[in-house]
């Protein structure tokens, strides 16, 4: 089936003046970042929130794994403190 892309006869192009291409583009895309996800990945997620949750977990894990970076759930890389050694008992009794 071939799609017909022609305008209908009732549209008068001489009356459609003053249009500005992309007039609302910035407003429509403000705060939006559309990403095309492969179908097999899209089938895993139920909604936008689940995709964002998974991506946030991935970002946090990458920040923890990368040296010199910190995330809001930072895991300390310091060596654990060793327990204090018990002093050896003196050979002489008091």
C-alpha positions as CSV (number, residue, x, y, z in Angstrom):
1,X,0.0,0.0,0.0
2,X,1.4,3.4,-1.0
3,X,0.9,6.3,1.3
4,X,-0.3,9.5,-0.4
5,X,1.7,12.5,1.0
6,X,-0.1,15.2,-1.0
7,X,-2.1,17.9,0.7
8,X,-5.9,17.7,0.4
9,X,-7.5,20.0,-2.1
10,X,-9.3,22.0,0.6
11,X,-6.0,23.3,1.9
12,X,-5.2,26.7,0.3
13,X,-1.4,27.2,0.6
14,X,-1.8,30.9,0.0
15,X,-3.6,31.3,3.3
16,X,-0.9,29.3,5.2
17,X,1.6,32.2,5.4
18,X,3.6,33.2,8.4
19,X,4.4,29.7,9.7
20,X,7.8,29.4,11.4
21,X,9.6,26.0,11.2
22,X,10.6,24.7,14.6
23,X,8.8,27.5,16.5
24,X,8.0,25.2,19.5
25,X,10.9,22.9,19.1
26,X,12.9,24.1,22.2
27,X,9.8,24.1,24.4
28,X,8.8,20.6,23.3
29,X,12.3,19.2,23.9
30,X,13.1,21.1,27.1
31,X,14.0,18.5,29.8
32,X,13.5,15.6,27.4
33,X,16.1,13.3,26.0
34,X,14.6,10.7,23.7
35,X,16.7,7.6,23.2
36,X,15.9,4.7,20.8
37,X,16.2,1.4,22.7
38,X,16.5,-1.9,20.9
39,X,13.3,-4.0,21.1
40,X,14.8,-6.8,23.1
41,X,15.9,-4.3,25.8
42,X,12.6,-2.4,25.7
43,X,10.7,-5.6,26.4
44,X,12.5,-5.9,29.7
45,X,11.2,-2.6,31.1
46,X,7.6,-1.9,31.9
47,X,7.8,1.9,31.9
48,X,9.9,5.1,32.0
49,X,10.5,4.8,35.8
50,X,11.9,1.3,35.5
51,X,14.4,2.4,32.8
52,X,15.5,5.4,34.8
53,X,15.9,3.3,38.0
54,X,18.1,0.8,36.1
55,X,20.2,3.5,34.5
56,X,20.7,5.2,37.9
57,X,21.9,2.0,39.4
58,X,24.3,1.5,36.5
59,X,25.7,5.1,36.9
60,X,26.2,4.6,40.7
61,X,27.9,1.3,40.1
62,X,30.2,2.8,37.5
63,X,31.1,5.7,39.8
64,X,32.0,3.3,42.6
65,X,34.1,1.1,40.4
66,X,36.0,4.0,38.7
67,X,38.9,5.2,40.8
68,X,38.9,8.8,41.9
69,X,35.1,9.3,41.5
70,X,32.5,9.6,44.2
71,X,28.8,8.8,44.1
72,X,26.1,9.7,46.5
73,X,26.4,6.1,47.9
74,X,30.2,6.2,48.1
75,X,31.9,3.1,49.5
76,X,35.1,3.9,51.3
77,X,38.3,2.5,49.7
78,X,40.3,2.8,52.9
79,X,41.9,-0.3,54.4
80,X,40.0,-1.6,57.4
81,X,41.6,-0.9,60.7
82,X,43.5,-3.9,62.2
83,X,42.5,-4.9,65.7
84,X,44.9,-3.9,68.4
85,X,47.4,-6.7,69.3
86,X,47.2,-8.1,72.8
87,X,50.3,-7.5,74.8
88,X,52.3,-10.5,75.6
89,X,52.3,-11.4,79.2
90,X,55.4,-10.6,81.1
91,X,57.6,-13.5,82.0
92,X,57.9,-12.3,85.6
93,X,55.0,-12.5,87.9
94,X,54.2,-9.6,90.1
